[in-house]
């Protein structure tokens, strides 16, 4: 919990779309991508594709920013305490599932199957759902990232997110979080008032707004791969190659 408070509330919300600070779907430049190894380029292409939302979240956010990192400063004690509690609960749950699998199937394979279907599969599905939701919130051709000196709170909290109108049945499960801009302006707004607050924002500010359509999600994901911080524009891999070639010429 404390790692989430630090990463989400203080870092992500406090520095949304600020280069070098906001770690949630932070874009890389064409130069940074070109300097990568073949393996790292492949990982980037997978994580920034429509099939990679969950992989990105699992590796970049959950593992690196909440599990594997070594906290320092005044938040370290609370984060380490929560980490041990989480590991203890997960360990006990894992042992319990293995025992339940043995009781149900009477074999090691049965125990592993129980752990896989009850523990691992739901977690992977969760990572894909939240990874997609966060990507839709913050990655859009109309959203510009900014360097530290030019960044303002207005850039981050008003221009740095989207308002997406999902079908009512989907909002029932996602608690209207796709109406995301008001959540960044003030996290204290209850989820059931996000739609109302979003419409109040749209009436006064140029907030990116649209209906949720799969073809838009697919098109936007294809268009936003790398970022040119000087020109403030998203680029595909092909556009990045052309830009680098033009620079070298």
C-alpha positions in Angstrom: 0.0 0.0 0.0 2.7 2.5 0.9 4.6 1.8 -2.3 1.4 2.6 -4.2 0.9 5.8 -2.2 4.4 6.9 -3.1 4.4 5.8 -6.7 0.8 6.8 -7.6 -0.2 9.6 -5.4 3.1 11.5 -5.0 5.1 10.7 -8.1 2.6 9.9 -10.9 0.0 12.4 -9.8 2.5 15.0 -8.7 4.5 14.9 -11.9 2.1 13.7 -14.6 3.7 13.8 -18.1 6.9 15.3 -16.7 10.0 13.9 -18.4 12.2 12.0 -16.1 9.7 11.9 -13.3 6.4 10.3 -14.3 7.2 6.6 -14.7 3.8 5.6 -16.0 4.1 4.8 -19.7 7.1 7.2 -19.9 8.0 7.5 -23.6 11.5 7.1 -25.0 13.1 9.2 -27.7 14.1 7.8 -31.2 17.8 8.2 -30.1 17.2 6.2 -26.9 15.4 3.5 -28.8 18.1 3.3 -31.4 20.7 2.8 -28.8 19.0 -0.3 -27.4 20.0 -3.9 -28.0 18.0 -6.0 -30.3 16.4 -7.8 -27.3 15.5 -4.5 -25.6 14.0 -3.2 -28.9 11.9 -6.3 -29.1 10.7 -5.9 -25.5 9.8 -2.3 -26.2 7.8 -3.3 -29.3 5.9 -5.9 -27.4 5.1 -3.7 -24.4 4.0 -0.8 -26.5 1.7 -2.9 -28.7 -2.0 -3.8 -28.1 -0.8 -7.1 -26.8 1.7 -5.7 -24.3 -0.4 -3.6 -21.9 -0.3 -6.2 -19.1 3.4 -7.1 -19.7 4.3 -3.4 -19.4 2.4 -2.9 -16.2 3.6 -6.2 -14.7 7.3 -5.4 -15.4 7.6 -1.6 -15.4 5.1 -0.7 -12.7 4.3 -3.6 -10.4 7.7 -5.3 -10.3 10.1 -2.5 -10.8 8.3 0.3 -8.9 6.5 -1.6 -6.2 8.3 -5.0 -5.6 11.9 -5.0 -6.6 13.0 -1.4 -5.9 14.9 -0.5 -2.7 13.1 2.4 -1.0 15.0 5.1 0.7 14.1 8.2 2.8 11.2 8.7 5.1 8.9 6.3 3.2 11.3 3.3 3.4 10.2 1.9 6.7 6.5 1.8 5.8 7.1 0.4 2.4 9.4 -2.4 3.6 6.9 -3.3 6.3 4.1 -3.5 3.7 6.4 -5.6 1.5 6.9 -8.2 4.2 3.2 -8.3 4.9 2.4 -8.8 1.3 5.0 -11.5 0.8 3.8 -13.3 3.9 0.1 -13.2 2.7 1.0 -14.3 -0.8 3.3 -17.1 0.5 0.6 -18.4 2.8 -2.0 -18.2 0.0 0.3 -20.0 -2.3 0.9 -22.8 0.1 -2.8 -23.1 0.8 -3.6 -23.4 -2.9 -0.9 -26.0 -3.4 -2.4 -28.0 -0.5 -5.9 -27.5 -1.9 -4.7 -28.7 -5.3 -3.2 -31.8 -3.7 -6.4 -32.6 -1.8 -8.5 -32.1 -5.0 -6.2 -33.9 -7.5 -3.8 -36.0 -5.5 -0.7 -35.0 -7.5 2.0 -32.4 -7.8 0.7 -31.5 -11.2 -2.8 -31.0 -9.7 -1.3 -28.7 -7.0 0.5 -26.6 -9.6 -2.7 -26.4 -11.7 -4.7 -25.1 -8.7 -2.0 -22.4 -8.0 -2.0 -21.5 -11.7 -5.7 -21.2 -12.3 -6.6 -19.6 -8.9 -3.6 -17.4 -8.2 -1.6 -16.6 -11.4 -4.3 -16.4 -14.1 -6.4 -13.8 -12.2 -3.3 -11.7 -11.4 -2.2 -11.7 -15.1 -5.7 -10.7 -16.2 -5.7 -7.9 -13.6 -2.4 -6.6 -15.0 -3.8 -6.6 -18.5 -6.9 -4.7 -17.5 -5.2 -2.1 -15.4 -2.3 -1.8 -18.0 -4.9 -1.1 -20.7 -6.8 1.3 -18.6 -3.7 3.3 -17.6 -2.5 3.4 -21.2 -5.8 4.7 -22.5 -5.8 7.4 -19.8 -2.3 8.8 -20.5 -1.1 7.9 -24.0 -2.8 9.9 -26.7 -1.5 11.8 -29.7 -3.0 15.0 -28.3 -1.1 14.6 -25.0 2.3 16.3 -24.9 5.1 15.5 -22.5 7.2 18.3 -21.1 10.7 18.8 -19.7 11.2 19.7 -16.1 11.6 23.5 -16.7 8.7 23.9 -19.1 6.3 21.6 -17.2 3.5 23.1 -15.1 0.7 21.6 -12.9 -1.8 22.7 -15.6 0.1 20.7 -18.2 0.1 17.6 -15.9 -3.3 17.7 -14.3 -5.5 19.2 -17.0 -3.8 18.4 -20.3 -2.0 15.2 -19.3 -5.0 12.9 -19.2 -8.2 12.0 -21.1 -11.9 11.8 -20.6 -13.3 8.7 -22.3 -16.9 7.8 -22.2 -17.3 4.1 -21.8 -20.6 2.1 -22.1 -22.6 2.1 -18.8 -22.0 -1.7 -18.3 -18.2 -1.2 -18.5 -18.4 1.8 -16.1 -20.1 -0.6 -13.7 -16.9 -2.6 -13.4 -14.4 0.2 -13.9 -16.2 2.7 -11.6 -16.1 5.5 -14.2 -12.3 5.8 -13.9 -12.0 6.2 -17.7 -13.4 9.7 -17.0 -9.9 10.3 -15.8 -9.1 14.0 -15.9 -11.0 15.0 -12.8 -9.3 12.2 -10.9 -6.0 14.0 -11.6 -7.3 17.4 -10.8 -8.4 16.2 -7.3 -8.1 12.5 -6.2 -10.7 13.2 -3.5 -13.5 13.3 -6.1 -15.6 10.1 -5.5 -15.6 7.7 -8.4 -19.4 8.0 -8.8 -19.0 11.8 -9.5 -16.2 11.5 -12.1 -18.5 11.7 -15.1 -20.2 14.8 -13.7 -16.9 16.4 -12.8 -15.5 15.6 -16.2 -18.3 17.4 -18.0 -17.7 20.4 -15.8 -14.0 20.4 -16.9 -14.8 20.0 -20.6 -17.0 23.1 -20.4 -14.1 25.2 -19.4 -10.8 23.5 -20.5 -9.5 21.8 -23.7 -9.5 18.3 -22.2 -9.1 15.4 -24.6 -12.5 13.8 -24.8 -14.1 11.0 -26.9 -16.2 7.9 -26.8 -14.5 4.6 -26.1 -14.1 2.8 -29.5 -11.7 -0.1 -30.1 -10.6 1.2 -33.5 -9.5 4.5 -31.8 -7.5 2.5 -29.1 -5.8 0.4 -31.8 -5.0 3.5 -34.0 -3.7 5.4 -31.0 -1.5 2.6 -29.8 0.0 2.2 -33.3 0.7 5.9 -33.6 2.3 6.4 -30.1 5.6 4.5 -29.9 8.4 7.0 -29.4 8.4 10.7 -28.5 10.2 13.8 -29.8 10.5 16.1 -26.8 11.9 19.0 -28.9 8.9 19.0 -31.3 6.4 17.6 -28.8 5.1 14.9 -31.0 4.5 11.2 -30.9 6.1 9.0 -33.6 5.8 5.5 -35.0 8.9 3.4 -35.3 9.0 4.2 -39.0 8.7 7.9 -38.4 11.5 7.7 -35.9 13.8 6.0 -38.4 13.0 8.7 -41.0 13.7 11.4 -38.4 17.0 9.9 -37.4 18.1 9.4 -41.0 17.2 13.1 -41.8 19.3 14.2 -38.9 22.3 12.2 -39.9 22.1 13.4 -43.5 
